[in-house]
Amino acid sequence: MNVSLDGYISSSGGDLDWAFANFSPELFAGTQKMLSGLDTILMGRKNYESQASTWPNAEGPLAEVMNNVKKIVFSNTLKTLDWNNSTLATAAPEDEIARLKSLSGGPIGVAGGAEFAEYLLARELVDEFRLTIHPVVLGGGIRLFASRTAFDIIESEDYPNGVTVRRLHPKAVAVAA
């Protein structure tokens, strides 16, 4: 998940140009390596619609990974999915994630979506966050976290362009105010 210094994952208009401007070759390679290690990516409807309108028409190593990885989409409104290797979840995230974890396979990732991430976090379904923290303050937009959450830092990597990638483990479930 890309995040600004002040905790936003997109501007108020949904723009991500501030994040893409910081994608150096080194950060791109690290992101590709991480995504290539995933067996399955989970996403909500909004994120699916955004990514499904981009990646099938894109070229390059990251597009290849995103188009070929198994994707499970959680939606109450979508009836069909057109993006390659995408499946509509038939169970609640809690049940679907438990089922996926019981199968053999690699790591399960979640692609973007603040609402979906908050839902999973509140139900203790997130083992780890990988935040790509960009040296920019947006001053508003869509926040990643809606409630207080504490983390343990597992790993941190600094890039020459000022971006920091942190792997974090949630300490406790946040209680909504």
C-alpha positions in Angstrom: 0.0 0.0 0.0 1.4 3.4 -1.0 0.9 6.0 1.7 1.8 9.7 2.2 3.7 11.0 5.2 0.3 12.2 6.6 -1.4 8.8 6.2 -3.3 9.1 3.0 -3.4 6.5 0.2 -4.9 8.9 -2.4 -5.7 12.5 -2.9 -9.3 13.7 -2.4 -9.8 13.2 -6.1 -8.4 9.6 -6.0 -5.2 10.6 -7.8 -2.0 8.5 -7.2 0.3 10.7 -9.3 2.1 11.7 -6.1 3.1 8.0 -5.5 4.0 7.1 -9.1 6.3 10.1 -9.3 8.5 8.4 -6.7 8.7 5.0 -8.3 12.4 4.7 -9.0 13.8 1.7 -10.8 14.9 0.3 -7.4 11.4 0.7 -5.8 9.8 -0.7 -9.0 12.1 -3.8 -8.8 11.3 -4.3 -5.1 7.6 -4.0 -5.7 7.8 -6.5 -8.6 9.7 -8.9 -6.4 7.2 -8.7 -3.6 4.2 -9.1 -5.9 5.9 -12.0 -7.7 6.1 -13.9 -4.4 2.3 -13.8 -3.8 0.2 -16.7 -4.6 -3.1 -14.8 -4.4 -4.2 -11.2 -4.2 -7.4 -10.2 -2.4 -9.3 -7.0 -3.3 -12.6 -5.2 -2.9 -14.8 -4.1 -5.7 -13.5 -0.5 -6.0 -9.9 -1.6 -6.2 -10.8 -4.4 -8.6 -12.6 -2.1 -11.0 -9.6 0.4 -10.9 -7.0 -2.2 -11.5 -9.0 -4.3 -14.0 -9.3 -1.1 -16.1 -5.5 -0.6 -16.1 -3.4 -3.8 -16.0 -5.0 -5.8 -18.9 -4.0 -3.1 -21.3 -0.5 -2.5 -19.7 2.8 -4.1 -20.7 5.9 -4.9 -18.8 7.0 -7.1 -15.9 4.6 -5.6 -13.3 1.7 -5.9 -15.7 2.6 -9.6 -16.3 2.6 -10.3 -12.6 -0.7 -8.5 -12.0 -2.4 -10.1 -15.0 -1.3 -13.7 -14.1 -1.6 -13.8 -10.3 -4.7 -15.4 -8.8 -7.1 -12.6 -7.7 -10.1 -13.1 -5.4 -12.6 -10.2 -5.3 -15.0 -9.4 -2.5 -18.2 -7.6 -3.8 -21.9 -7.6 -3.0 -22.7 -5.9 -6.4 -20.4 -7.5 -9.0 -21.9 -10.6 -10.7 -19.0 -11.3 -13.2 -15.3 -10.6 -13.5 -13.5 -10.1 -16.8 -9.9 -9.7 -15.6 -7.7 -12.8 -16.1 -7.4 -15.2 -13.1 -10.1 -13.3 -11.1 -12.7 -15.1 -9.1 -15.6 -13.6 -7.2 -15.5 -14.6 -3.5 -18.5 -16.7 -2.4 -17.9 -16.4 1.3 -17.2 -13.6 3.8 -13.6 -12.5 4.0 -13.2 -14.2 7.3 -14.2 -17.6 5.9 -12.5 -17.1 2.5 -9.2 -16.2 4.1 -9.3 -19.1 6.5 -10.0 -21.4 3.6 -7.1 -20.0 1.6 -4.7 -20.2 4.5 -5.6 -23.9 4.9 -4.5 -24.6 1.3 -1.0 -25.2 0.1 0.5 -22.2 -1.7 2.4 -19.0 -1.2 1.6 -15.8 0.6 -1.7 -14.0 0.3 -1.7 -10.3 -0.4 -4.3 -7.5 -0.3 -4.2 -4.9 -3.1 -5.0 -1.4 -1.9 -8.3 -0.2 -0.7 -8.5 1.6 2.7 -12.0 0.4 3.5 -11.1 -3.3 2.8 -7.9 -3.0 4.7 -9.7 -1.5 7.7 -12.3 -4.3 7.6 -9.6 -7.0 7.6 -7.6 -5.3 10.3 -10.6 -4.9 12.6 -11.2 -8.7 12.3 -7.6 -9.6 12.9 -7.2 -10.9 9.4 -4.0 -9.0 8.6 -0.7 -10.6 9.5 1.5 -7.9 8.1 1.3 -4.6 6.3 3.8 -3.5 3.7 3.6 0.3 3.5 5.5 2.2 0.8 5.8 5.6 2.5 6.4 8.5 0.1 8.0 11.8 1.1 5.0 13.9 0.4 2.2 15.5 2.4 -1.2 15.4 0.7 -3.2 17.4 3.4 -6.3 15.4 2.7 -7.8 12.5 0.8 -8.5 8.9 1.7 -6.9 7.8 4.9 -5.4 4.4 5.2 -6.3 3.9 8.9 -9.6 5.2 10.3 -8.8 4.2 13.9 -5.8 4.0 16.3 -3.6 1.0 15.5 -0.1 0.1 16.9 2.5 -1.8 15.0 5.8 -3.6 15.4 8.3 -2.9 12.7 9.5 -6.1 11.1 11.7 -4.6 8.4 12.4 -1.2 7.0 14.2 -0.3 3.7 15.1 3.3 2.7 15.4 4.2 -1.0 17.7 7.1 -2.3 14.6 9.0 -3.4 13.3 9.3 0.1 10.7 6.5 -0.1 10.7 4.1 2.8 9.2 0.6 2.6 8.1 -0.8 6.0 6.9 -4.2 6.9 4.7 -3.9 10.0 2.9 -6.4 12.2 -0.3 -5.1 13.9 0.0 -5.2 17.7 -3.7 -5.2 18.5 -7.0 -4.6 16.9 -8.1 -1.0 17.0 -11.3 -0.2 18.7 -13.6 2.1 16.8 -14.5 5.3 18.6 
